[in-house]
Amino acid sequence: MKFELTTTDPQSKARAGIITTDHGKIETPIFMPVGTVGTVKTIHQKELEEQIHAQIILGNTYHLYLRPKLEVLQQAGGLHKFMNWNRPILTDSGGYQVYSLAARRKITEEGVRFQSHIDGSYHLFTPENVMDIQRKIGGDFIMAFDECTPYPCEYKYAKNSIHLTHRWLKRCCEHFDNTEPLYGYEQTLMPIVQGSVYKDLRIKSAEVIAGFDREANAIGGLSVGEPHEDMYAMTEVVCNILPKDKPRYLMGVGTPANLLESIALGIDMFDCVMPTRNARHGMLFTAEGVIHIKNLKWETDFSPIDENSLAYTSRTHSKAYLRHLFKAKEMLAAQIATLHNLSFYLWLVNTAREKIISGEFYDWKEVMVKKLVRKI
């Protein structure tokens, strides 16, 4: 993996760059659609490429490990071939899913023992076997195994947690460096900064992670219920420490406004289920604000869903038609809405990149954030 930092915004810390992987280039800042179990829900891979213009997607280690299982993925030649996706993939470590299964898991120095949500069977994730699992899945970027602390979180717990995460990271790096990729292309290991909303812990964790000198770095444990102001404050603290010449990935973030504010702080990569999950419930994101398409006000609105959208379906179908599909519980409703939201997210980060390069990002961001949070 190579990262070229091409432009920095003169009024903020926003950056434009290019990440080069064996599966292609990624222009940053970038948003990664979430393909939890080898699919971005309701969207075909061809649509991801041709309508949404996704440059990289995310796969979920926990879910792919449980189903279809590693044996199937290995026989297929890895996740890229299994799902017929020839662009980059990032796989998470499973740490967040283990965090979300608080009643079904036990954390020890060795790793995390957890119970499958599918059949109740017991499994153990360790720093070492999570590296092996992600080698077998075959992501271009693979995440270090960490503990994602909840919010709120007591200081003592958060402090003990970052030290555990750092010890696990050392084991991840040692095992990763002593193994080889399985499918003929390089993989990049990405450590994760933790520390909850405590500034001193975030500083300590960022310093430790930067000291490992990996090719890219991530920020985790945010967007888990804390106020947006705390998320931005912690992101800024960490970005001031992480190396400027390496990509920075803010995990699980977020709303369109979150993306722009975080880009202004120096973040390069994002992922979030929000555009796909909210789409399935009829919430659409646009440059003028948020549309709840199930509301009665759209029943006879025959204007396009979004005439400026990258998605063909958003330009050719009306708000009234999409509302009708939702009310009739037609599967096409979720497909059109998801195409729209993901197209909008990709348009947003692409436009941010253009504004960074032209030197207009900060003023544009200030105007856009006010629009993005409005309810239409």
C-alpha atoms as a printed R data frame, in Angstrom:
    type eleno elety resid chain resno       x       y       z
1   ATOM     1    CA   MET     A     1   0.000   0.000   0.000
2   ATOM     2    CA   LYS     A     2   1.235   3.468  -0.872
3   ATOM     3    CA   PHE     A     3  -0.246   6.807   0.189
4   ATOM     4    CA   GLU     A     4   0.417  10.076  -1.597
5   ATOM     5    CA   LEU     A     5  -0.771  13.223   0.168
6   ATOM     6    CA   THR     A     6  -1.506  15.594  -2.694
7   ATOM     7    CA   THR     A     7  -3.247  18.653  -1.194
8   ATOM     8    CA   THR     A     8  -3.971  20.184   2.211
9   ATOM     9    CA   ASP     A     9  -6.739  22.739   2.679
10  ATOM    10    CA   PRO     A    10  -5.315  26.169   3.659
11  ATOM    11    CA   GLN     A    11  -8.066  26.916   6.226
12  ATOM    12    CA   SER     A    12  -8.392  23.521   7.897
13  ATOM    13    CA   LYS     A    13  -6.573  20.213   8.254
14  ATOM    14    CA   ALA     A    14  -8.545  18.585   5.426
15  ATOM    15    CA   ARG     A    15  -6.428  16.511   3.054
16  ATOM    16    CA   ALA     A    16  -6.717  15.050  -0.414
17  ATOM    17    CA   GLY     A    17  -4.620  12.033  -1.293
18  ATOM    18    CA   ILE     A    18  -4.335   8.812  -3.249
19  ATOM    19    CA   ILE     A    19  -4.027   5.334  -1.736
20  ATOM    20    CA   THR     A    20  -2.637   2.693  -4.094
21  ATOM    21    CA   THR     A    21  -3.383  -0.978  -3.422
22  ATOM    22    CA   ASP     A    22  -2.977  -4.120  -5.520
23  ATOM    23    CA   HIS     A    23  -6.717  -3.909  -6.271
24  ATOM    24    CA   GLY     A    24  -6.619  -0.311  -7.449
25  ATOM    25    CA   LYS     A    25  -6.376   3.315  -6.383
26  ATOM    26    CA   ILE     A    26  -8.539   5.062  -3.782
27  ATOM    27    CA   GLU     A    27  -8.928   8.833  -3.904
28  ATOM    28    CA   THR     A    28  -9.273  10.313  -0.428
29  ATOM    29    CA   PRO     A    29 -11.232  11.445   1.468
30  ATOM    30    CA   ILE     A    30 -13.334   8.347   0.860
31  ATOM    31    CA   PHE     A    31 -16.436   6.663   2.255
32  ATOM    32    CA   MET     A    32 -16.591   2.853   2.324
33  ATOM    33    CA   PRO     A    33 -20.033   1.221   1.950
34  ATOM    34    CA   VAL     A    34 -20.473  -1.558   4.487
35  ATOM    35    CA   GLY     A    35 -20.765  -5.036   2.969
36  ATOM    36    CA   THR     A    36 -21.223  -6.926   6.217
37  ATOM    37    CA   VAL     A    37 -21.590 -10.503   4.951
38  ATOM    38    CA   GLY     A    38 -20.169 -10.111   1.461
39  ATOM    39    CA   THR     A    39 -22.941  -7.848   0.221
40  ATOM    40    CA   VAL     A    40 -23.882  -4.208   0.557
41  ATOM    41    CA   LYS     A    41 -27.518  -4.795   1.454
42  ATOM    42    CA   THR     A    42 -29.968  -4.554  -1.504
43  ATOM    43    CA   ILE     A    43 -27.207  -3.420  -3.913
44  ATOM    44    CA   HIS     A    44 -25.592  -5.429  -6.702
45  ATOM    45    CA   GLN     A    45 -21.819  -5.148  -7.187
46  ATOM    46    CA   LYS     A    46 -22.321  -3.729 -10.684
47  ATOM    47    CA   GLU     A    47 -24.414  -0.909  -9.208
48  ATOM    48    CA   LEU     A    48 -21.710  -0.258  -6.613
49  ATOM    49    CA   GLU     A    49 -19.240   0.249  -9.447
50  ATOM    50    CA   GLU     A    50 -21.320   1.998 -12.098
51  ATOM    51    CA   GLN     A    51 -23.896   4.080 -10.184
52  ATOM    52    CA   ILE     A    52 -22.379   4.618  -6.757
53  ATOM    53    CA   HIS     A    53 -18.741   4.638  -7.931
54  ATOM    54    CA   ALA     A    54 -17.546   2.949  -4.739
55  ATOM    55    CA   GLN     A    55 -13.750   2.641  -4.691
56  ATOM    56    CA   ILE     A    56 -13.539   0.374  -1.629
57  ATOM    57    CA   ILE     A    57 -16.021  -1.522   0.531
58  ATOM    58    CA   LEU     A    58 -15.924  -3.044   4.011
59  ATOM    59    CA   GLY     A    59 -16.399  -6.688   5.022
60  ATOM    60    CA   ASN     A    60 -17.143  -7.850   8.561
61  ATOM    61    CA   THR     A    61 -14.779 -10.422  10.040
62  ATOM    62    CA   TYR     A    62 -17.126 -11.635  12.782
63  ATOM    63    CA   HIS     A    63 -20.022 -12.258  10.414
64  ATOM    64    CA   LEU     A    64 -17.957 -13.742   7.567
65  ATOM    65    CA   TYR     A    65 -16.158 -16.032  10.019
66  ATOM    66    CA   LEU     A    66 -19.501 -17.430  11.189
67  ATOM    67    CA   ARG     A    67 -21.151 -17.491   7.762
68  ATOM    68    CA   PRO     A    68 -20.266 -18.594   5.078
69  ATOM    69    CA   LYS     A    69 -17.209 -19.681   7.165
70  ATOM    70    CA   LEU     A    70 -13.530 -19.518   6.299
71  ATOM    71    CA   GLU     A    71 -13.407 -22.847   4.462
72  ATOM    72    CA   VAL     A    72 -15.850 -21.592   1.858
73  ATOM    73    CA   LEU     A    73 -14.016 -18.288   1.398
74  ATOM    74    CA   GLN     A    74 -10.668 -20.050   1.012
75  ATOM    75    CA   GLN     A    75 -12.031 -22.465  -1.592
76  ATOM    76    CA   ALA     A    76 -13.446 -19.480  -3.485
77  ATOM    77    CA   GLY     A    77 -10.048 -17.766  -3.466
78  ATOM    78    CA   GLY     A    78 -10.956 -15.077  -0.931
79  ATOM    79    CA   LEU     A    79 -13.764 -12.584  -0.518
80  ATOM    80    CA   HIS     A    80 -12.969 -10.636  -3.716
81  ATOM    81    CA   LYS     A    81 -13.580 -13.681  -5.900
82  ATOM    82    CA   PHE     A    82 -16.409 -15.033  -3.762
83  ATOM    83    CA   MET     A    83 -18.486 -11.858  -4.218
84  ATOM    84    CA   ASN     A    84 -17.038 -10.838  -7.621
85  ATOM    85    CA   TRP     A    85 -15.626  -7.519  -6.415
86  ATOM    86    CA   ASN     A    86 -12.308  -6.505  -7.980
87  ATOM    87    CA   ARG     A    87 -11.691  -3.294  -6.085
88  ATOM    88    CA   PRO     A    88 -10.169  -2.902  -2.596
89  ATOM    89    CA   ILE     A    89 -11.791  -4.340   0.539
90  ATOM    90    CA   LEU     A    90 -11.203  -3.462   4.194
91  ATOM    91    CA   THR     A    91 -12.054  -6.076   6.825
92  ATOM    92    CA   ASP     A    92 -12.668  -5.075  10.426
93  ATOM    93    CA   SER     A    93 -11.268  -7.213  13.242
94  ATOM    94    CA   GLY     A    94 -14.540  -8.353  14.782
95  ATOM    95    CA   GLY     A    95 -13.782  -6.279  17.878
96  ATOM    96    CA   TYR     A    96 -16.834  -4.055  17.506
97  ATOM    97    CA   GLN     A    97 -19.210  -6.992  17.108
98  ATOM    98    CA   VAL     A    98 -17.685  -8.648  20.169
99  ATOM    99    CA   TYR     A    99 -18.185  -5.343  22.017
100 ATOM   100    CA   SER     A   100 -21.839  -5.306  20.981
101 ATOM   101    CA   LEU     A   101 -22.307  -8.859  22.308
102 ATOM   102    CA   ALA     A   102 -21.625  -7.849  25.926
103 ATOM   103    CA   ALA     A   103 -23.939 -10.527  27.318
104 ATOM   104    CA   ARG     A   104 -22.385 -13.230  25.127
105 ATOM   105    CA   ARG     A   105 -18.646 -12.700  25.607
106 ATOM   106    CA   LYS     A   106 -15.782 -12.776  28.098
107 ATOM   107    CA   ILE     A   107 -12.604 -10.724  27.674
108 ATOM   108    CA   THR     A   108  -9.271 -12.053  28.974
109 ATOM   109    CA   GLU     A   109  -5.608 -11.373  28.258
110 ATOM   110    CA   GLU     A   110  -5.669 -14.224  25.745
111 ATOM   111    CA   GLY     A   111  -8.537 -12.778  23.738
112 ATOM   112    CA   VAL     A   112 -12.320 -12.842  23.673
113 ATOM   113    CA   ARG     A   113 -14.489 -15.918  24.068
114 ATOM   114    CA   PHE     A   114 -17.932 -15.309  22.617
115 ATOM   115    CA   GLN     A   115 -21.141 -17.054  21.715
116 ATOM   116    CA   SER     A   116 -22.432 -17.028  18.140
117 ATOM   117    CA   HIS     A   117 -25.664 -15.113  17.624
118 ATOM   118    CA   ILE     A   118 -26.558 -17.705  14.959
119 ATOM   119    CA   ASP     A   119 -26.432 -21.044  16.758
120 ATOM   120    CA   GLY     A   120 -25.076 -20.331  20.254
121 ATOM   121    CA   SER     A   121 -21.744 -22.087  19.598
122 ATOM   122    CA   TYR     A   122 -18.662 -20.804  21.434
123 ATOM   123    CA   HIS     A   123 -15.603 -19.308  19.721
124 ATOM   124    CA   LEU     A   124 -12.352 -17.614  20.716
125 ATOM   125    CA   PHE     A   125 -10.860 -14.578  18.967
126 ATOM   126    CA   THR     A   126  -7.216 -13.838  19.795
127 ATOM   127    CA   PRO     A   127  -4.873 -11.291  18.220
128 ATOM   128    CA   GLU     A   128  -3.137 -14.130  16.402
129 ATOM   129    CA   ASN     A   129  -6.127 -16.011  15.011
130 ATOM   130    CA   VAL     A   130  -7.867 -12.778  13.995
131 ATOM   131    CA   MET     A   131  -4.841 -12.072  11.782
132 ATOM   132    CA   ASP     A   132  -5.175 -15.575  10.322
133 ATOM   133    CA   ILE     A   133  -8.916 -15.134   9.813
134 ATOM   134    CA   GLN     A   134  -8.436 -11.856   7.952
135 ATOM   135    CA   ARG     A   135  -5.655 -13.375   5.882
136 ATOM   136    CA   LYS     A   136  -8.157 -16.036   4.811
137 ATOM   137    CA   ILE     A   137 -10.945 -13.538   4.112
138 ATOM   138    CA   GLY     A   138  -8.452 -11.589   2.027
139 ATOM   139    CA   GLY     A   139  -9.034  -7.902   2.705
140 ATOM   140    CA   ASP     A   140  -6.569  -5.373   1.311
141 ATOM   141    CA   PHE     A   141  -6.690  -3.593   4.676
142 ATOM   142    CA   ILE     A   142  -7.047  -5.676   7.817
143 ATOM   143    CA   MET     A   143  -7.659  -4.308  11.292
144 ATOM   144    CA   ALA     A   144  -5.774  -5.050  14.491
145 ATOM   145    CA   PHE     A   145  -7.783  -6.809  17.214
146 ATOM   146    CA   ASP     A   146  -8.801  -4.272  19.861
147 ATOM   147    CA   GLU     A   147 -11.330  -3.704  22.605
148 ATOM   148    CA   CYS     A   148 -13.946  -1.100  21.753
149 ATOM   149    CA   THR     A   149 -15.047   0.476  25.044
150 ATOM   150    CA   PRO     A   150 -18.692   1.467  25.553
151 ATOM   151    CA   TYR     A   151 -19.992   4.952  26.266
152 ATOM   152    CA   PRO     A   152 -20.187   6.029  29.000
153 ATOM   153    CA   CYS     A   153 -17.072   4.335  30.289
154 ATOM   154    CA   GLU     A   154 -15.275   4.856  33.590
155 ATOM   155    CA   TYR     A   155 -11.757   6.271  33.340
156 ATOM   156    CA   LYS     A   156 -10.118   3.291  35.049
157 ATOM   157    CA   TYR     A   157 -11.787   0.835  32.672
158 ATOM   158    CA   ALA     A   158 -10.807   2.904  29.619
159 ATOM   159    CA   LYS     A   159  -7.200   3.119  30.852
160 ATOM   160    CA   ASN     A   160  -6.916  -0.628  31.411
161 ATOM   161    CA   SER     A   161  -8.579  -1.195  28.049
162 ATOM   162    CA   ILE     A   162  -6.092   0.832  25.994
163 ATOM   163    CA   HIS     A   163  -3.192  -1.031  27.584
164 ATOM   164    CA   LEU     A   164  -4.875  -4.326  26.686
165 ATOM   165    CA   THR     A   165  -5.445  -3.064  23.132
166 ATOM   166    CA   HIS     A   166  -1.772  -2.077  22.879
167 ATOM   167    CA   ARG     A   167  -0.592  -5.478  24.131
168 ATOM   168    CA   TRP     A   168  -2.909  -7.160  21.651
169 ATOM   169    CA   LEU     A   169  -1.558  -4.906  18.891
170 ATOM   170    CA   LYS     A   170   1.996  -6.070  19.578
171 ATOM   171    CA   ARG     A   171   0.837  -9.663  19.193
172 ATOM   172    CA   CYS     A   172  -1.096  -8.787  16.020
173 ATOM   173    CA   CYS     A   173   1.960  -7.167  14.447
174 ATOM   174    CA   GLU     A   174   4.296 -10.017  15.355
175 ATOM   175    CA   HIS     A   175   1.942 -12.647  13.950
176 ATOM   176    CA   PHE     A   176   1.073 -10.600  10.858
177 ATOM   177    CA   ASP     A   177   4.747  -9.992  10.070
178 ATOM   178    CA   ASN     A   178   5.493 -13.703  10.401
179 ATOM   179    CA   THR     A   179   2.785 -14.805   7.982
180 ATOM   180    CA   GLU     A   180   2.150 -14.250   4.286
181 ATOM   181    CA   PRO     A   181  -0.885 -13.239   2.202
182 ATOM   182    CA   LEU     A   182  -2.754 -16.193   0.724
183 ATOM   183    CA   TYR     A   183  -4.054 -14.883  -2.592
184 ATOM   184    CA   GLY     A   184  -1.120 -13.194  -4.333
185 ATOM   185    CA   TYR     A   185  -1.648  -9.569  -3.277
186 ATOM   186    CA   GLU     A   186  -0.404  -7.502  -0.362
187 ATOM   187    CA   GLN     A   187  -2.408  -6.783   2.789
188 ATOM   188    CA   THR     A   188  -1.969  -3.789   5.100
189 ATOM   189    CA   LEU     A   189  -2.416  -4.072   8.880
190 ATOM   190    CA   MET     A   190  -4.036  -1.040  10.494
191 ATOM   191    CA   PRO     A   191  -3.740  -0.394  14.281
192 ATOM   192    CA   ILE     A   192  -6.606   1.284  16.158
193 ATOM   193    CA   VAL     A   193  -6.419   4.194  18.615
194 ATOM   194    CA   GLN     A   194  -8.728   3.814  21.620
195 ATOM   195    CA   GLY     A   195  -9.234   5.777  24.872
196 ATOM   196    CA   SER     A   196 -12.951   6.609  25.063
197 ATOM   197    CA   VAL     A   197 -13.523  10.387  25.533
198 ATOM   198    CA   TYR     A   198 -10.516  10.939  27.818
199 ATOM   199    CA   LYS     A   199  -7.972  13.287  26.244
200 ATOM   200    CA   ASP     A   200  -4.926  11.952  28.077
201 ATOM   201    CA   LEU     A   201  -5.798   8.359  27.153
202 ATOM   202    CA   ARG     A   202  -6.357   9.288  23.522
203 ATOM   203    CA   ILE     A   203  -2.987  11.051  23.457
204 ATOM   204    CA   LYS     A   204  -1.254   8.067  25.020
205 ATOM   205    CA   SER     A   205  -2.923   5.601  22.665
206 ATOM   206    CA   ALA     A   206  -2.198   7.716  19.584
207 ATOM   207    CA   GLU     A   207   1.458   7.975  20.562
208 ATOM   208    CA   VAL     A   208   1.719   4.215  21.045
209 ATOM   209    CA   ILE     A   209  -0.048   3.461  17.771
210 ATOM   210    CA   ALA     A   210   2.116   5.961  15.864
211 ATOM   211    CA   GLY     A   211   5.172   4.285  17.395
212 ATOM   212    CA   PHE     A   212   4.313   0.991  15.706
213 ATOM   213    CA   ASP     A   213   4.964   2.749  12.373
214 ATOM   214    CA   ARG     A   214   2.440   0.781  10.298
215 ATOM   215    CA   GLU     A   215   1.367   1.975   6.831
216 ATOM   216    CA   ALA     A   216  -2.055   3.299   7.966
217 ATOM   217    CA   ASN     A   217  -3.845   4.037  11.243
218 ATOM   218    CA   ALA     A   218  -7.406   3.993  12.538
219 ATOM   219    CA   ILE     A   219  -9.402   5.697  15.284
220 ATOM   220    CA   GLY     A   220 -11.964   3.506  17.037
221 ATOM   221    CA   GLY     A   221 -14.303   3.716  20.011
222 ATOM   222    CA   LEU     A   222 -16.118   6.824  18.772
223 ATOM   223    CA   SER     A   223 -19.643   7.221  17.400
224 ATOM   224    CA   VAL     A   224 -20.813   4.831  20.136
225 ATOM   225    CA   GLY     A   225 -23.227   7.247  21.808
226 ATOM   226    CA   GLU     A   226 -21.012  10.137  22.900
227 ATOM   227    CA   PRO     A   227 -21.947  13.744  21.962
228 ATOM   228    CA   HIS     A   228 -20.665  14.840  18.566
229 ATOM   229    CA   GLU     A   229 -18.589  17.539  20.248
230 ATOM   230    CA   ASP     A   230 -16.650  14.866  22.161
231 ATOM   231    CA   MET     A   231 -16.152  12.821  19.001
232 ATOM   232    CA   TYR     A   232 -14.701  15.822  17.170
233 ATOM   233    CA   ALA     A   233 -12.507  16.780  20.128
234 ATOM   234    CA   MET     A   234 -11.018  13.289  20.400
235 ATOM   235    CA   THR     A   235 -10.556  13.058  16.639
236 ATOM   236    CA   GLU     A   236  -8.690  16.351  16.576
237 ATOM   237    CA   VAL     A   237  -6.409  15.303  19.438
238 ATOM   238    CA   VAL     A   238  -5.528  12.045  17.700
239 ATOM   239    CA   CYS     A   239  -5.046  13.566  14.228
240 ATOM   240    CA   ASN     A   240  -2.526  16.005  15.720
241 ATOM   241    CA   ILE     A   241  -0.395  12.991  16.737
242 ATOM   242    CA   LEU     A   242  -0.860  10.371  14.005
243 ATOM   243    CA   PRO     A   243   1.650  10.697  11.125
244 ATOM   244    CA   LYS     A   244   0.615  13.085   8.384
245 ATOM   245    CA   ASP     A   245   2.043  10.881   5.635
246 ATOM   246    CA   LYS     A   246  -0.242   7.914   6.386
247 ATOM   247    CA   PRO     A   247  -4.006   7.418   5.862
248 ATOM   248    CA   ARG     A   248  -6.273   7.971   8.872
249 ATOM   249    CA   TYR     A   249  -9.494   5.987   9.178
250 ATOM   250    CA   LEU     A   250 -12.303   7.052  11.545
251 ATOM   251    CA   MET     A   251 -14.294   3.897  12.174
252 ATOM   252    CA   GLY     A   252 -18.101   3.778  12.114
253 ATOM   253    CA   VAL     A   253 -18.709   7.456  11.289
254 ATOM   254    CA   GLY     A   254 -21.272   8.747  10.505
255 ATOM   255    CA   THR     A   255 -23.841  11.327   9.410
256 ATOM   256    CA   PRO     A   256 -23.065  13.500   6.362
257 ATOM   257    CA   ALA     A   257 -22.279  16.411   8.690
258 ATOM   258    CA   ASN     A   258 -19.990  14.142  10.756
259 ATOM   259    CA   LEU     A   259 -18.056  13.285   7.610
260 ATOM   260    CA   LEU     A   260 -17.429  16.902   6.633
261 ATOM   261    CA   GLU     A   261 -16.456  18.005  10.142
262 ATOM   262    CA   SER     A   262 -14.103  15.045  10.478
263 ATOM   263    CA   ILE     A   263 -12.555  15.641   7.058
264 ATOM   264    CA   ALA     A   264 -11.789  19.166   8.277
265 ATOM   265    CA   LEU     A   265  -9.871  17.604  11.198
266 ATOM   266    CA   GLY     A   266  -7.688  15.465   8.936
267 ATOM   267    CA   ILE     A   267  -9.569  12.166   8.453
268 ATOM   268    CA   ASP     A   268  -9.161  10.317   5.138
269 ATOM   269    CA   MET     A   269 -11.391   7.209   5.381
270 ATOM   270    CA   PHE     A   270 -14.871   6.491   6.761
271 ATOM   271    CA   ASP     A   271 -17.408   3.688   6.980
272 ATOM   272    CA   CYS     A   272 -20.892   3.548   8.457
273 ATOM   273    CA   VAL     A   273 -24.099   1.522   8.113
274 ATOM   274    CA   MET     A   274 -26.169   4.708   8.350
275 ATOM   275    CA   PRO     A   275 -26.760   5.332   4.623
276 ATOM   276    CA   THR     A   276 -27.871   1.729   4.004
277 ATOM   277    CA   ARG     A   277 -29.739   1.097   7.265
278 ATOM   278    CA   ASN     A   278 -31.578   4.420   7.222
279 ATOM   279    CA   ALA     A   279 -32.442   3.953   3.560
280 ATOM   280    CA   ARG     A   280 -34.328   0.765   4.386
281 ATOM   281    CA   HIS     A   281 -36.470   2.802   6.785
282 ATOM   282    CA   GLY     A   282 -37.186   5.559   4.278
283 ATOM   283    CA   MET     A   283 -34.683   8.217   5.387
284 ATOM   284    CA   LEU     A   284 -32.932   9.887   2.462
285 ATOM   285    CA   PHE     A   285 -29.904  12.179   2.661
286 ATOM   286    CA   THR     A   286 -29.615  15.068   0.209
287 ATOM   287    CA   ALA     A   287 -27.542  18.217  -0.218
288 ATOM   288    CA   GLU     A   288 -30.513  20.241   1.024
289 ATOM   289    CA   GLY     A   289 -31.286  18.137   4.093
290 ATOM   290    CA   VAL     A   290 -32.985  14.930   5.211
291 ATOM   291    CA   ILE     A   291 -36.161  13.538   3.602
292 ATOM   292    CA   HIS     A   292 -38.450  11.118   5.432
293 ATOM   293    CA   ILE     A   293 -40.030   9.700   2.305
294 ATOM   294    CA   LYS     A   294 -42.858   7.871   4.112
295 ATOM   295    CA   ASN     A   295 -44.380  11.180   5.244
296 ATOM   296    CA   LEU     A   296 -47.732  12.147   3.736
297 ATOM   297    CA   LYS     A   297 -46.297  15.340   2.222
298 ATOM   298    CA   TRP     A   298 -44.577  13.298  -0.519
299 ATOM   299    CA   GLU     A   299 -47.720  11.402  -1.623
300 ATOM   300    CA   THR     A   300 -48.300  13.590  -4.693
301 ATOM   301    CA   ASP     A   301 -44.812  15.042  -5.172
302 ATOM   302    CA   PHE     A   302 -43.880  13.876  -8.665
303 ATOM   303    CA   SER     A   303 -40.526  15.657  -8.780
304 ATOM   304    CA   PRO     A   304 -37.384  13.481  -8.975
305 ATOM   305    CA   ILE     A   305 -36.082  12.014  -5.729
306 ATOM   306    CA   ASP     A   306 -32.906  14.035  -6.372
307 ATOM   307    CA   GLU     A   307 -32.316  15.415  -9.853
308 ATOM   308    CA   ASN     A   308 -28.610  15.976  -9.081
309 ATOM   309    CA   SER     A   309 -27.926  12.466  -7.779
310 ATOM   310    CA   LEU     A   310 -25.238  10.187  -9.180
311 ATOM   311    CA   ALA     A   311 -27.828   7.410  -9.040
312 ATOM   312    CA   TYR     A   312 -29.893   7.058 -12.222
313 ATOM   313    CA   THR     A   313 -32.898   5.838 -10.218
314 ATOM   314    CA   SER     A   314 -32.916   8.990  -8.074
315 ATOM   315    CA   ARG     A   315 -33.081  11.159 -11.172
316 ATOM   316    CA   THR     A   316 -35.779   9.137 -12.940
317 ATOM   317    CA   HIS     A   317 -38.161   8.098 -10.134
318 ATOM   318    CA   SER     A   318 -40.366  10.511  -8.221
319 ATOM   319    CA   LYS     A   319 -40.692  11.010  -4.501
320 ATOM   320    CA   ALA     A   320 -44.336   9.969  -4.785
321 ATOM   321    CA   TYR     A   321 -43.374   6.694  -6.457
322 ATOM   322    CA   LEU     A   322 -40.741   5.860  -3.852
323 ATOM   323    CA   ARG     A   323 -43.203   6.650  -1.048
324 ATOM   324    CA   HIS     A   324 -45.725   4.340  -2.702
325 ATOM   325    CA   LEU     A   325 -43.150   1.530  -2.831
326 ATOM   326    CA   PHE     A   326 -42.416   1.886   0.874
327 ATOM   327    CA   LYS     A   327 -46.095   1.936   1.787
328 ATOM   328    CA   ALA     A   328 -46.682  -1.137  -0.385
329 ATOM   329    CA   LYS     A   329 -43.660  -2.833   1.277
330 ATOM   330    CA   GLU     A   330 -42.048  -3.495  -2.092
331 ATOM   331    CA   MET     A   331 -38.400  -4.612  -2.042
332 ATOM   332    CA   LEU     A   332 -37.617  -2.087  -4.781
333 ATOM   333    CA   ALA     A   333 -38.141   0.689  -2.221
334 ATOM   334    CA   ALA     A   334 -35.081  -0.346  -0.205
335 ATOM   335    CA   GLN     A   335 -33.018  -0.773  -3.357
336 ATOM   336    CA   ILE     A   336 -33.798   2.688  -4.758
337 ATOM   337    CA   ALA     A   337 -33.351   4.375  -1.367
338 ATOM   338    CA   THR     A   338 -30.025   2.618  -0.727
339 ATOM   339    CA   LEU     A   339 -28.721   3.496  -4.180
340 ATOM   340    CA   HIS     A   340 -29.666   7.077  -3.468
341 ATOM   341    CA   ASN     A   341 -28.050   7.340  -0.029
342 ATOM   342    CA   LEU     A   342 -24.795   5.656  -0.979
343 ATOM   343    CA   SER     A   343 -24.566   7.758  -4.128
344 ATOM   344    CA   PHE     A   344 -25.048  10.851  -2.018
345 ATOM   345    CA   TYR     A   345 -22.341   9.838   0.465
346 ATOM   346    CA   LEU     A   346 -19.880   9.201  -2.361
347 ATOM   347    CA   TRP     A   347 -20.851  12.489  -4.007
348 ATOM   348    CA   LEU     A   348 -20.257  14.277  -0.699
349 ATOM   349    CA   VAL     A   349 -16.710  12.971  -0.143
350 ATOM   350    CA   ASN     A   350 -15.838  13.386  -3.833
351 ATOM   351    CA   THR     A   351 -17.005  16.999  -3.744
352 ATOM   352    CA   ALA     A   352 -15.084  17.555  -0.497
353 ATOM   353    CA   ARG     A   353 -11.988  16.303  -2.298
354 ATOM   354    CA   GLU     A   354 -12.579  18.697  -5.205
355 ATOM   355    CA   LYS     A   355 -13.036  21.607  -2.794
356 ATOM   356    CA   ILE     A   356  -9.843  20.707  -0.917
357 ATOM   357    CA   ILE     A   357  -7.896  20.686  -4.174
358 ATOM   358    CA   SER     A   358  -9.384  24.010  -5.275
359 ATOM   359    CA   GLY     A   359  -8.828  25.620  -1.857
360 ATOM   360    CA   GLU     A   360 -12.550  26.193  -1.239
361 ATOM   361    CA   PHE     A   361 -13.257  23.386   1.227
362 ATOM   362    CA   TYR     A   362 -13.644  25.269   4.508
363 ATOM   363    CA   ASP     A   363 -16.195  27.836   3.302
364 ATOM   364    CA   TRP     A   364 -18.117  25.171   1.386
365 ATOM   365    CA   LYS     A   365 -18.138  22.899   4.447
366 ATOM   366    CA   GLU     A   366 -19.520  25.651   6.686
367 ATOM   367    CA   VAL     A   367 -22.453  26.191   4.315
368 ATOM   368    CA   MET     A   368 -23.080  22.496   3.672
369 ATOM   369    CA   VAL     A   369 -23.145  21.381   7.314
370 ATOM   370    CA   LYS     A   370 -26.047  23.745   8.034
371 ATOM   371    CA   LYS     A   371 -27.989  22.288   5.106
372 ATOM   372    CA   LEU     A   372 -27.237  18.656   5.807
373 ATOM   373    CA   VAL     A   373 -28.829  18.655   9.268
374 ATOM   374    CA   ARG     A   374 -32.128  20.187   8.116
375 ATOM   375    CA   LYS     A   375 -35.327  18.186   7.835
376 ATOM   376    CA   ILE     A   376 -37.065  18.909   4.536
